Every structure is written in structure tokens, then in C-alpha cells.
């Protein structure tokens, strides 16, 4: 329909960019960009009119673009254009141009291919930079001089690494070297746009590849210095510690492997949760540089690194313009609690300790245990198997206690209002202390998670404290 409408208007039009790339790679794609030699808005209006009432047309005159939506189908229309840049901005000066000029401005050769939609040349592929060849060679390469490409729009450095990670491609040597030379230009890119690219890297099959490339090109300390600080090994008296950066990326890939198989079957809400679980994996040891200390007996220690890391999460999210809402709180909780199951398997698995973990993790307990499984990166297969077996014992204990005591997300059976009524108290700290004591008694197994035992325990506490 688009090509037919373009012919009626006397316009050349092409599908270009990601849809063409993914068609050749046999990947699903909903990124359908139509470039028109002439007015993209004019063609969009005509296509929407032909579709009828079911079409939704959006016009963005400032950018010379338009969008036509029908159900799940989205078509983006833009006129062919050429661009020029100033040194202090990635926002180009845009002018009408030819198809060749439009292809010249594209970020990578594999995104510069176009397929004609006009009847006389329908299906003709225009590939001036051998994008097909680069798909075959699994290479990310810029159409023109990469130094100009990256200096003009430094976000393309992030996109190069993102595409390499998503597709399992390599950066060709000229592209890689140009990123190294132009890395400081990333400073003119907003944190929001960088975060968007990072999230796409995080949802890749092997997100570690993106972080390795960010490190090797020198971008990592510029966009995420706290993660770069995990690199390296200190040795004292012949004793070293593992490289926390390499360990972290292994944990991240482990989580990706544990979650990727189910991605296609997940709801959008759960897919979003998977993203933040992967962020938790990336940040789980972020507090180690601040907690690292030498102990003559124990060697290198990282005491309370989970607590210090959890305190760092809100600051990192704020600086990187990641969401400061329940998603951040979820990551913070995962970082804070990730050592708790390890402590459980190192000691006797008591009912009380498991109850407290269930209570504090709440509905996120399964994600926490998944993170703990991913955190086992030892090369000693016997040790890995032992840890996994012990975690399974913890899981079985959790199921048993949850069925019996209903601890997950519970509230003490006797509420604060009732405590005040029974004991004739005004709102005060004593009410909170009594409520907390009831909660602790339930978690410690002193009383069951039931109303009558909880009320009796309250009266006992009140008598002991002279409140009755």
C-alpha cells in the first residue's frame, strides 16, 4: 500500500535501516522506517487516509516526520535529508536531501541499506556501503569516516557497542579506534540517552560483551566510574583476591542465561523485572572497593560490602538518570540481601534465620535466590555443586516455613490501633516497640503467626513493662 500510494503521488520511497537489516538476519522487527525523496509527512497523510478510520496519524512538523499506527503496526515516515553538525551539540542542522545523502548520514553500514517500495523497482536493494557484506562478516562499521561520525554524534559510540552486543558482532578496527579517540565527546550526551543504550545492552543475550567493550574503548570510567573501580587485583604477602569486575560480568551473564530462555513468554511487567534483576547483578558487589581491607589472618576482606553497596544504589541511579522509584528500591534490596543466603548455607539453617529472610525479601525472594545462584562463579566444580545443593536446602526450608507460618510480607496480627486501645496508649514510640516485639517473636518462632497467641504475647509484654 505504501509504495502504491507513493506512486500515485509521484514520490520515491524506501524502507530503510533496522527493518532491512533484521529482514536479512531473519530477526523479528517492529522498527519500520520509510524514507521519502520529498515530503514524508505528505506520504504519511495519504497512507493514513487510505487505511481509513483504523489508522492513527501523528505529525511532528518540527522534525519533518510523521507516524501512522494501525493496531500493532507502526510506520515512521521521514523525508530524505542531509545533516551538518556543530561541535557542541549532537543535534544536526537538517536540510532536504537525496537518498544517497540520507544513506550517508546513517550510523552504520548495516543500517544504511534501503529497499525500494515503488512499483517499477519494487524490492530493489540499495546497499552503497556493503552492509550485506558486513552482516556476513559480523562487523559494525560506519559508512563514512568514523571520527567524523562519532564526533558529530557521540551517542553513536554507545549505539555501536549496543549493536555489537545485541547482534554478537565485532567492531571493525577503524570503528573501535575512532571510539577510543573520541570517547571524551560522550560528555555532551544526556544521561537519559546513555541509560537507554545501557538498558538495551543489559537485555542482550550476553550483556557482559557490551561492558567489556565500554571498558576497552575507555568509555566505562567516563559513564560509570563506580563499575570501573571494580577492576584489578591487589596482592599482599603473596595473597590476592579475584578481579571483582570480571566476577561481576560473569554473574551478570549467569543471570542473563537464567532469565533469557523465558523472555519471549514473559509479560511486559516481568520483562521489566528481569532488566532490574540484571542491574542488581551488575551492582551486587559495587560496594567492595570501599569495604576492601587487609587482615593478617583472613587476607583480603570485603566486610559489609552489601550494606555499603545498597547505600550507593540510589546515588548511582540518580547520577545515571535511572528511575528513582520502586525499581531502584528493588535493586537496592537485592544488593543489600544478596549475602544473606550465603550466610545461611555456611551456618546451620535455622527456622528463625529463614523466616527473617522470607520476611525481608517478600515477593522478591525467588529473584534473590536466582541472584545467589548466579553469584557462584568458582572454577571448582565440586564447590559449585555443593553451593547449589545447599541453596536448594534453603529453598526447601523456605517452602516448608511459608506453608506453615505465612511469613512472606506478613504484618503482625495485632495492629497498632488495637495496641493503643487495649493498653490505653496515645500514639508513641512504645506502640511501635511492642508491635516490633510481636513481629520478632513470630520470626523467632516463639509464637505462631496467629491473632490469639500474638494478643496473649502483647499482654505478657505489657505486664512485664508495667503497662497493665
C-alpha positions in Angstrom: 0.0 0.0 0.0 2.8 2.5 0.9 4.5 2.0 -2.5 1.3 2.2 -4.4 0.4 5.5 -2.6 3.8 6.9 -3.2 3.5 6.1 -7.0 0.1 8.0 -7.1 1.9 11.0 -5.5 4.9 10.7 -7.8 7.3 10.2 -4.8 10.2 7.8 -4.4 10.0 5.9 -1.2 12.1 3.2 0.5 12.0 1.1 3.7 15.4 1.8 5.3 17.5 1.0 8.3 16.8 -1.6 11.1 13.9 -3.3 9.4 16.0 -4.1 6.3 18.9 -5.3 8.5 16.6 -7.6 10.5 14.9 -8.9 7.4 18.2 -10.1 6.1 19.2 -11.5 9.5 15.8 -13.2 9.9 15.1 -11.4 13.1 11.7 -10.1 14.1 11.5 -6.3 13.9 8.8 -3.6 14.5 11.1 -0.8 13.6 9.7 0.2 10.1 11.2 3.4 8.8 10.1 4.8 5.5 12.3 7.4 3.8 10.8 9.6 1.1 12.5 11.6 -1.5 10.3 14.6 -0.9 7.8 15.1 1.9 7.5 12.2 4.3 4.5 13.9 6.0 2.6 14.2 2.7 3.0 10.4 2.1 2.1 9.6 5.7 -1.1 11.6 5.4 -2.1 9.9 2.2 -1.4 6.4 3.6 -3.4 7.2 6.7 -6.3 8.4 4.6 -6.2 5.2 2.5 -6.2 3.0 5.6 -9.2 4.8 7.0 -10.6 5.2 10.5 -8.4 2.4 11.9 -5.3 4.5 11.3 -3.8 6.9 13.8 -1.7 9.7 12.3 0.8 11.7 14.3 2.7 14.6 12.6 5.9 16.2 14.0 6.4 19.2 11.8 9.4 20.4 13.8 11.3 17.3 12.7 9.6 16.8 9.4 8.4 13.3 10.4 5.1 11.5 10.8 3.9 8.2 12.2 1.0 6.0 11.1 -0.3 3.4 13.5 -2.8 0.7 12.9 -3.0 -1.9 15.7 0.5 -3.1 16.5 1.9 -1.8 13.1 3.8 1.4 13.3 5.3 3.2 10.2 7.7 6.1 10.6 7.9 8.5 7.6 10.6 11.0 7.0 11.9 13.0 4.0 15.4 12.2 2.7 17.8 14.6 4.3 21.3 15.7 4.8 22.8 16.8 8.1 25.5 19.1 9.4 26.7 19.4 13.0 28.3 22.0 15.3 31.0 21.0 17.8 29.0 21.5 21.0 25.8 19.6 20.0 24.7 16.3 18.6 21.5 17.9 17.2 22.2 18.4 13.5 21.1 21.2 11.1 18.8 19.3 8.7 18.1 20.1 5.1 16.2 18.2 2.3 18.5 15.8 0.5 18.7 12.9 -1.8 18.5 9.2 -0.9 22.3 8.9 -1.2 22.8 11.8 1.2 20.3 10.2 3.6 22.2 6.9 3.5 25.5 8.8 4.0 24.2 10.2 7.3 23.2 6.8 8.7 25.2 5.5 11.7 26.4 2.1 10.4 26.6 0.3 7.1 24.2 -2.4 8.3 21.6 0.4 9.0 22.1 2.2 5.7 20.6 -0.3 3.4 17.3 0.6 1.7 14.7 -1.4 -0.3 12.6 0.4 -2.9 8.8 0.3 -2.5 7.8 1.9 -5.8 6.2 -0.4 -8.3 8.8 -0.1 -11.1 11.7 -1.0 -8.8 9.8 -2.9 -6.0 12.2 -4.9 -3.8 15.4 -3.4 -5.2 18.1 -3.3 -2.6 20.3 -0.2 -2.4 23.4 -1.0 -0.4 26.1 1.6 -1.2 28.4 0.7 1.7 28.3 -3.1 1.5 26.1 -3.6 4.5 25.3 -7.1 3.3 29.0 -7.9 3.4 29.3 -6.5 6.9 26.3 -8.7 8.0 28.1 -11.7 6.6 31.4 -10.7 8.3 29.5 -9.8 11.6 31.1 -6.3 11.6 29.9 -2.9 12.9 31.4 -0.2 10.6 30.4 3.4 9.8 29.5 4.4 6.3 31.9 7.4 6.3 34.9 8.5 8.3 34.3 7.1 11.8 36.0 10.0 13.5 33.5 12.4 11.9 30.6 10.1 12.6 31.4 9.8 16.3 32.5 13.4 16.8 29.3 14.7 15.1 27.0 12.4 17.2 28.8 10.8 20.1 25.8 8.7 21.0 26.7 6.6 18.0 29.6 5.2 20.0 27.2 3.8 22.5 25.0 2.5 19.7 28.0 0.8 18.0 28.7 -1.1 21.2 25.0 -1.8 21.8 24.5 -3.3 18.3 27.7 -5.3 18.6 26.3 -6.8 21.9 22.8 -7.4 20.6 23.9 -9.0 17.3 27.0 -10.8 18.5 29.1 -8.7 16.1 32.6 -7.1 16.3 33.6 -3.5 15.9 35.9 -3.2 12.9 39.4 -1.9 13.8 38.8 1.6 12.4 35.5 2.0 14.2 37.0 0.7 17.5 40.0 3.1 17.3 37.7 6.0 16.5 35.7 5.4 19.6 38.9 5.4 21.6 40.0 8.7 20.1 36.6 10.4 20.5 35.5 8.9 23.9 35.6 12.3 25.7 32.9 13.5 23.3 30.4 11.3 25.2 30.3 14.2 27.7 27.8 16.1 25.5 25.3 13.3 25.6 22.5 13.4 28.1 22.5 10.8 30.8 19.0 9.7 29.8 20.2 8.7 26.3 23.2 6.8 27.7 20.9 5.0 30.1 18.6 4.0 27.3 21.5 2.4 25.4 22.8 0.7 28.6 19.4 -0.9 29.2 19.4 -2.3 25.7 22.8 -3.8 26.4 21.6 -5.2 29.6 18.7 -7.1 27.9 21.1 -8.7 25.4 21.9 -12.4 25.4 25.4 -11.7 26.8 25.4 -8.3 28.3 29.0 -8.7 29.5 30.2 -8.1 25.9 28.9 -4.6 26.0 30.5 -3.8 29.3 33.8 -5.3 28.1 33.7 -3.0 25.0 32.8 0.0 27.1 35.9 -0.8 29.2 38.3 -1.5 26.3 37.3 1.7 24.5 37.8 3.9 27.6 34.1 4.9 27.8 33.4 3.0 31.0 35.2 5.3 33.5 33.5 8.3 31.8 29.9 7.0 32.1 30.2 4.6 35.1 33.3 5.2 37.2 32.0 3.1 40.1 31.9 0.0 37.9 35.4 0.7 36.5 36.6 0.9 40.1 36.0 -2.8 40.5 38.8 -3.7 38.1 42.1 -5.1 39.2 43.7 -7.3 41.8 45.7 -6.3 44.8 48.3 -8.7 46.2 49.9 -8.6 49.6 52.1 -11.1 51.2 51.5 -13.3 48.3 47.8 -13.3 48.7 45.4 -11.7 46.1 41.7 -11.6 45.5 39.6 -12.2 42.5 39.1 -9.4 40.0 35.6 -8.1 41.1 34.9 -6.6 37.7 35.4 -9.9 35.8 33.4 -11.7 38.5 30.6 -9.2 38.3 30.3 -9.6 34.5 30.3 -13.4 34.9 27.4 -13.1 37.4 25.6 -10.8 35.0 25.9 -13.3 32.2 24.8 -16.1 34.5 21.6 -14.1 35.4 21.1 -13.4 31.7 21.3 -17.1 30.9 18.9 -18.0 33.7 16.4 -15.4 32.5 16.8 -15.2 28.7 15.1 -18.5 27.8 11.8 -17.3 29.3 11.9 -13.8 27.9 9.5 -14.5 25.0 7.0 -16.0 27.3 7.1 -13.2 29.9 4.6 -10.4 30.4 6.0 -6.9 29.9 5.9 -6.4 33.7 8.1 -9.4 34.2 10.4 -8.5 31.4 10.9 -5.2 33.1 11.7 -7.0 36.4 14.3 -9.1 34.5 16.0 -5.9 33.4 16.3 -4.7 37.0 17.4 -8.1 38.3 20.3 -7.8 35.8 21.1 -4.4 37.1 21.1 -5.9 40.6 23.6 -8.5 39.4 25.8 -5.7 37.9 25.7 -3.8 41.2 25.7 -6.6 43.7 29.4 -6.1 44.6 29.6 -2.4 43.8 30.5 -1.7 47.5 33.6 -3.8 47.5 36.2 -1.1 46.7 35.0 0.9 49.6 35.0 -2.1 52.0 38.2 -3.7 51.0 40.7 -4.2 53.8 43.7 -6.4 54.7 43.5 -8.8 57.6 46.7 -10.7 58.5 44.7 -13.8 59.3 41.9 -13.7 56.8 43.7 -11.9 54.0 41.6 -9.6 51.8 38.2 -8.9 53.2 35.1 -7.0 52.0 33.0 -6.9 55.2 29.6 -5.2 54.9 30.1 -4.6 51.1 26.4 -5.5 50.6 25.3 -2.7 53.0 27.7 -0.2 51.5 26.7 -1.2 48.0 23.0 -0.8 48.9 23.7 2.8 50.1 25.4 3.5 46.8 22.5 2.4 44.6 20.3 5.5 45.0 23.2 7.8 44.2 24.2 5.8 41.1 20.6 5.7 39.9 20.2 9.4 40.4 23.5 10.2 38.6 22.8 7.9 35.7 19.2 9.1 35.4 17.8 5.6 36.1 14.4 5.5 37.7 14.2 6.6 41.3 11.2 4.6 42.2 10.2 1.0 43.2 12.7 -0.3 40.5 15.6 1.4 42.3 14.3 0.1 45.7 14.2 -3.4 44.2 17.8 -3.2 43.1 18.8 -1.7 46.4 17.1 -4.6 48.3 18.7 -7.2 46.1 22.2 -5.7 46.7 21.6 -5.5 50.4 20.3 -9.0 50.8 22.5 -10.9 48.4 24.9 -12.2 51.1 22.1 -13.5 53.4 21.5 -16.8 51.8 25.3 -17.4 51.6 25.5 -16.9 55.4 22.6 -19.3 55.8 24.3 -22.1 54.0 27.6 -21.5 55.8 25.8 -21.9 59.2 23.1 -24.2 60.4 19.9 -23.3 58.5 17.7 -22.2 61.4 14.0 -21.6 61.1 14.4 -18.2 62.6 17.0 -17.1 60.0 14.9 -18.4 57.1 11.8 -16.6 58.4 13.7 -13.3 58.6 15.0 -13.7 55.1 11.5 -14.5 53.8 10.1 -11.5 55.6 12.7 -9.0 54.4 12.8 -10.3 50.8 9.0 -10.7 50.5 7.8 -11.4 47.0 11.3 -10.9 45.6 12.7 -14.0 47.4 12.8 -16.1 44.2 14.7 -13.4 42.4 17.1 -13.1 45.3 17.8 -16.9 45.2 18.3 -16.7 41.4 20.9 -13.9 42.0 22.6 -16.1 44.6 22.8 -19.0 42.2 24.3 -16.7 39.6 26.8 -15.4 42.1 28.5 -18.8 42.2 31.4 -18.4 39.8 34.0 -20.7 41.2 36.0 -22.8 38.8 35.9 -25.6 41.3 33.0 -27.7 40.0 32.7 -29.7 43.3 32.5 -26.4 45.3 29.9 -25.0 42.8 27.8 -28.2 43.1 27.9 -28.0 46.9 26.8 -24.4 47.0 23.9 -25.2 44.6 22.8 -28.1 46.8 22.9 -26.0 49.9 20.8 -23.3 48.3 18.3 -26.0 47.3 18.1 -26.9 51.0 17.4 -23.3 51.9 14.7 -23.2 49.2 13.0 -26.3 50.6 13.1 -24.8 54.1 11.5 -21.7 52.8 8.7 -23.6 51.2 8.1 -25.5 54.4 8.0 -22.4 56.6 6.0 -20.4 54.2 3.3 -23.0 54.0 3.2 -23.3 57.8 3.8 -19.7 59.0 2.8 -17.5 56.1 5.7 -15.2 56.8 6.2 -13.5 53.4 5.1 -9.9 53.5 3.2 -10.5 56.8 2.1 -7.8 59.2 1.8 -8.6 63.0 -1.7 -9.9 63.7 -2.2 -7.2 66.4 -2.3 -3.8 64.8 -1.0 -0.5 66.2 -4.5 0.9 66.7 -5.5 -2.2 68.7 -2.4 -2.0 70.9 -3.3 1.6 71.8 -6.9 0.6 72.5 -6.0 -2.4 74.7 -3.3 -0.5 76.7 -5.0 2.9 76.6 -2.0 4.5 75.0 -1.7 7.6 72.8 0.4 7.4 69.6 4.0 7.0 70.8 7.2 5.0 70.3 6.1 2.4 72.8 3.4 1.3 70.4 6.0 0.7 67.7 8.3 -1.1 70.0 5.5 -3.5 71.1 4.5 -4.2 67.5 8.1 -4.9 66.6 8.5 -7.2 69.6 5.4 -9.2 68.4 6.9 -9.4 64.9 10.3 -10.6 66.2 8.6 -13.2 68.4 6.8 -14.6 65.3 10.0 -14.6 63.2 12.0 -16.3 66.0 9.3 -19.0 66.3 8.4 -18.0 69.9 4.7 -17.7 68.9 2.8 -18.7 65.8 1.7 -16.1 63.2 -1.9 -16.1 64.6 -4.0 -13.5 66.3 -4.8 -15.0 69.7 -1.1 -16.0 70.5 0.0 -12.6 69.3 -2.5 -10.8 71.6 -1.5 -13.0 74.6 2.1 -12.2 73.9 1.2 -8.5 73.8 -0.5 -8.7 77.2 2.5 -10.6 78.6 4.9 -7.8 77.4 2.6 -5.1 78.8 2.7 -6.7 82.2 6.5 -7.1 82.2 6.8 -3.4 81.3 4.2 -2.2 83.8 1.8 -1.1 81.2 -1.1 -3.0 82.8 
